[in-house]
Amino acid sequence: MKQTVIIYNNYVEISRKSERLFIKTAYTKGSIPLSNVDGILIFGKVKLTSDAISLCMKKQIPILLLTIYGQIKAQILPPLNSEAMKKRLKQVGLYFLKRLDIAKYLVKRKCLEIEYVFDINLEHFKIKVESASNYAVLLGLEGQVSKMMFQKFEEMINLTSFTFRERNYHPPKDEVNALLSFVYTLGYNLSTALILLKGFDPYVSFLHSKRGAHAAFSSDLMEIIRPKLTHFCGEILLNKLITKNDFIKKGNYIMLKKPTISKILTEFNETKEDLLELLKEFFIELEKFEF
């Protein structure tokens, strides 16, 4: 499996040396070959030379520029080729002809991750997912396993000063839900970035329905990493990396203070590679679906 280069240091300089990228930060410098790279994600500020861009385009390696929160600022994509076109055409074909099958696969993957991360036996639910005949049944099962995951999450943080009763958002009404919403947004942004790096359309989805500017395919992928993101939030609270003083109330909702966001981002950066590898496994399986 090819590697995705992730750069999240500010004030990075990226240039070209022969057929390699030369990366210089305030503390380190070195070069990387591009033979085993499938894309480059750059979080924060960077100085990127035109020669470095040209080399990446020659090697068919997309570059995404993102904010520190993972929102996409710009995409530098290779000229459209037949391979990229084939991926999107297949994605649309699967949407029309295999949508329920892929939606089932996404829910089963979520079940597997919940089992692994929270040590819950969901074998009964996986069998039911496989036999689901329509979206209403499938979404009902997905909701049930999510509820079980959040019950385990509630138990996980019982010994902290925080309490969690149920998932609420738009807006979050307590500190734990504010943390979950922020971390889930980071996961959603990371999923969107990988979809674009892989040459797919973030708006053609299989489990979630498109609404407004929402990238529904990104939400599909989010279900695969949601258990890990939820456990990540639990570890932050268990390890007392943040306290109730790290939140502020505005109107009828709770939000994180800016210095707290920086602390969470530092921790999240350590998990990005693992999350990307998990998502890449899905794309390998997606390529196997035929119609």
Buried (B, 14 or more C-beta within 10 A) or exposed (E): EEBBBBBBBEEBBBBBEEEBBBBBBEEEEEBBEBEEBBBBBBBBEBEBBEBBBEBBBEBBBBBBBBEBEBBBEEEBBBEEEEEBEEBBEBBEEBBEEBBBEBBBBBBBBBBBBBBEBBEBEBEEBBEBBEEBEEBEEBBEBBEEBBEBBBEBBBEBBEEBEBEBEEBBEEBBBBBBBBBBBBBBBBBBBBBBBBBBBBBBBBBBBBBBEEEEEBBBBBBBBBBBBBBBBBBBBBEBBBEEBBEEEBBEEEEEBBBBEEEBBEBBBEBBBEBBEEBBEBBBEBBEEBEEBEE
